Amino acid sequence: MENVRDPRQHINEEPRDDLMDTAVGFGVMFGFMFVVFTVAVVVKFMIS
C-alpha cells in the first residue's frame, strides 16, 4: 500500500445498510425511552 490516501485501495469489506441501522437505532432508542416514561408514570402514581 504505497499511497495510503488512495480510496481505491481501501475496500469496504463489510458493507452496511445505513437506512436499516438508523431504523433499528431509532426503534431501540424509542423503546428505551418508552420504558423510562412508563416507569416514571408508574412511580408518579405510586407517590401520589
Chimera marker file (.cmm) of the C-alpha trace (Angstrom):
<marker_set name="trace">
<marker id="1" x="0.000" y="0.000" z="0.000" r="1" g="1" b="0" radius="0.5"/>
<marker id="2" x="2.143" y="2.811" z="-1.281" r="1" g="1" b="0" radius="0.5"/>
<marker id="3" x="-0.428" y="5.582" z="-1.384" r="1" g="1" b="0" radius="0.5"/>
<marker id="4" x="-2.479" y="5.422" z="1.844" r="1" g="1" b="0" radius="0.5"/>
<marker id="5" x="-4.741" y="8.262" z="0.647" r="1" g="1" b="0" radius="0.5"/>
<marker id="6" x="-5.943" y="6.392" z="-2.433" r="1" g="1" b="0" radius="0.5"/>
<marker id="7" x="-9.566" y="5.350" z="-1.697" r="1" g="1" b="0" radius="0.5"/>
<marker id="8" x="-9.403" y="2.559" z="-4.293" r="1" g="1" b="0" radius="0.5"/>
<marker id="9" x="-7.056" y="0.643" z="-2.009" r="1" g="1" b="0" radius="0.5"/>
<marker id="10" x="-9.425" y="0.774" z="0.969" r="1" g="1" b="0" radius="0.5"/>
<marker id="11" x="-12.095" y="-1.753" z="0.069" r="1" g="1" b="0" radius="0.5"/>
<marker id="12" x="-15.228" y="-1.784" z="2.193" r="1" g="1" b="0" radius="0.5"/>
<marker id="13" x="-15.001" y="-5.360" z="3.455" r="1" g="1" b="0" radius="0.5"/>
<marker id="14" x="-18.268" y="-5.237" z="5.431" r="1" g="1" b="0" radius="0.5"/>
<marker id="15" x="-20.982" y="-3.311" z="3.608" r="1" g="1" b="0" radius="0.5"/>
<marker id="16" x="-23.572" y="-1.718" z="5.861" r="1" g="1" b="0" radius="0.5"/>
<marker id="17" x="-27.218" y="-0.889" z="5.316" r="1" g="1" b="0" radius="0.5"/>
<marker id="18" x="-27.317" y="2.639" z="6.721" r="1" g="1" b="0" radius="0.5"/>
<marker id="19" x="-31.091" y="3.001" z="6.489" r="1" g="1" b="0" radius="0.5"/>
<marker id="20" x="-31.678" y="-0.220" z="8.433" r="1" g="1" b="0" radius="0.5"/>
<marker id="21" x="-29.022" y="0.737" z="11.010" r="1" g="1" b="0" radius="0.5"/>
<marker id="22" x="-30.767" y="4.083" z="11.509" r="1" g="1" b="0" radius="0.5"/>
<marker id="23" x="-34.200" y="2.462" z="11.747" r="1" g="1" b="0" radius="0.5"/>
<marker id="24" x="-33.005" y="-0.099" z="14.298" r="1" g="1" b="0" radius="0.5"/>
<marker id="25" x="-31.259" y="2.607" z="16.314" r="1" g="1" b="0" radius="0.5"/>
<marker id="26" x="-34.398" y="4.740" z="16.297" r="1" g="1" b="0" radius="0.5"/>
<marker id="27" x="-36.534" y="1.782" z="17.330" r="1" g="1" b="0" radius="0.5"/>
<marker id="28" x="-34.225" y="0.775" z="20.173" r="1" g="1" b="0" radius="0.5"/>
<marker id="29" x="-33.989" y="4.349" z="21.463" r="1" g="1" b="0" radius="0.5"/>
<marker id="30" x="-37.773" y="4.767" z="21.200" r="1" g="1" b="0" radius="0.5"/>
<marker id="31" x="-38.304" y="1.536" z="23.144" r="1" g="1" b="0" radius="0.5"/>
<marker id="32" x="-35.840" y="2.560" z="25.854" r="1" g="1" b="0" radius="0.5"/>
<marker id="33" x="-37.442" y="5.989" z="26.235" r="1" g="1" b="0" radius="0.5"/>
<marker id="34" x="-40.906" y="4.400" z="26.323" r="1" g="1" b="0" radius="0.5"/>
<marker id="35" x="-39.788" y="2.153" z="29.183" r="1" g="1" b="0" radius="0.5"/>
<marker id="36" x="-38.318" y="5.151" z="31.046" r="1" g="1" b="0" radius="0.5"/>
<marker id="37" x="-41.551" y="7.100" z="30.507" r="1" g="1" b="0" radius="0.5"/>
<marker id="38" x="-43.679" y="4.176" z="31.707" r="1" g="1" b="0" radius="0.5"/>
<marker id="39" x="-41.576" y="3.723" z="34.844" r="1" g="1" b="0" radius="0.5"/>
<marker id="40" x="-41.779" y="7.464" z="35.559" r="1" g="1" b="0" radius="0.5"/>
<marker id="41" x="-45.586" y="7.430" z="35.216" r="1" g="1" b="0" radius="0.5"/>
<marker id="42" x="-45.905" y="4.383" z="37.484" r="1" g="1" b="0" radius="0.5"/>
<marker id="43" x="-43.637" y="5.973" z="40.100" r="1" g="1" b="0" radius="0.5"/>
<marker id="44" x="-45.623" y="9.230" z="39.937" r="1" g="1" b="0" radius="0.5"/>
<marker id="45" x="-48.911" y="7.416" z="40.526" r="1" g="1" b="0" radius="0.5"/>
<marker id="46" x="-47.404" y="5.384" z="43.376" r="1" g="1" b="0" radius="0.5"/>
<marker id="47" x="-46.180" y="8.552" z="45.078" r="1" g="1" b="0" radius="0.5"/>
<marker id="48" x="-49.475" y="10.439" z="44.754" r="1" g="1" b="0" radius="0.5"/>
<link id1="1" id2="2" r="1" g="1" b="0" radius="0.2"/>
<link id1="2" id2="3" r="1" g="1" b="0" radius="0.2"/>
<link id1="3" id2="4" r="1" g="1" b="0" radius="0.2"/>
<link id1="4" id2="5" r="1" g="1" b="0" radius="0.2"/>
<link id1="5" id2="6" r="1" g="1" b="0" radius="0.2"/>
<link id1="6" id2="7" r="1" g="1" b="0" radius="0.2"/>
<link id1="7" id2="8" r="1" g="1" b="0" radius="0.2"/>
<link id1="8" id2="9" r="1" g="1" b="0" radius="0.2"/>
<link id1="9" id2="10" r="1" g="1" b="0" radius="0.2"/>
<link id1="10" id2="11" r="1" g="1" b="0" radius="0.2"/>
<link id1="11" id2="12" r="1" g="1" b="0" radius="0.2"/>
<link id1="12" id2="13" r="1" g="1" b="0" radius="0.2"/>
<link id1="13" id2="14" r="1" g="1" b="0" radius="0.2"/>
<link id1="14" id2="15" r="1" g="1" b="0" radius="0.2"/>
<link id1="15" id2="16" r="1" g="1" b="0" radius="0.2"/>
<link id1="16" id2="17" r="1" g="1" b="0" radius="0.2"/>
<link id1="17" id2="18" r="1" g="1" b="0" radius="0.2"/>
<link id1="18" id2="19" r="1" g="1" b="0" radius="0.2"/>
<link id1="19" id2="20" r="1" g="1" b="0" radius="0.2"/>
<link id1="20" id2="21" r="1" g="1" b="0" radius="0.2"/>
<link id1="21" id2="22" r="1" g="1" b="0" radius="0.2"/>
<link id1="22" id2="23" r="1" g="1" b="0" radius="0.2"/>
<link id1="23" id2="24" r="1" g="1" b="0" radius="0.2"/>
<link id1="24" id2="25" r="1" g="1" b="0" radius="0.2"/>
<link id1="25" id2="26" r="1" g="1" b="0" radius="0.2"/>
<link id1="26" id2="27" r="1" g="1" b="0" radius="0.2"/>
<link id1="27" id2="28" r="1" g="1" b="0" radius="0.2"/>
<link id1="28" id2="29" r="1" g="1" b="0" radius="0.2"/>
<link id1="29" id2="30" r="1" g="1" b="0" radius="0.2"/>
<link id1="30" id2="31" r="1" g="1" b="0" radius="0.2"/>
<link id1="31" id2="32" r="1" g="1" b="0" radius="0.2"/>
<link id1="32" id2="33" r="1" g="1" b="0" radius="0.2"/>
<link id1="33" id2="34" r="1" g="1" b="0" radius="0.2"/>
<link id1="34" id2="35" r="1" g="1" b="0" radius="0.2"/>
<link id1="35" id2="36" r="1" g="1" b="0" radius="0.2"/>
<link id1="36" id2="37" r="1" g="1" b="0" radius="0.2"/>
<link id1="37" id2="38" r="1" g="1" b="0" radius="0.2"/>
<link id1="38" id2="39" r="1" g="1" b="0" radius="0.2"/>
<link id1="39" id2="40" r="1" g="1" b="0" radius="0.2"/>
<link id1="40" id2="41" r="1" g="1" b="0" radius="0.2"/>
<link id1="41" id2="42" r="1" g="1" b="0" radius="0.2"/>
<link id1="42" id2="43" r="1" g="1" b="0" radius="0.2"/>
<link id1="43" id2="44" r="1" g="1" b="0" radius="0.2"/>
<link id1="44" id2="45" r="1" g="1" b="0" radius="0.2"/>
<link id1="45" id2="46" r="1" g="1" b="0" radius="0.2"/>
<link id1="46" id2="47" r="1" g="1" b="0" radius="0.2"/>
<link id1="47" id2="48" r="1" g="1" b="0" radius="0.2"/>
</marker_set>
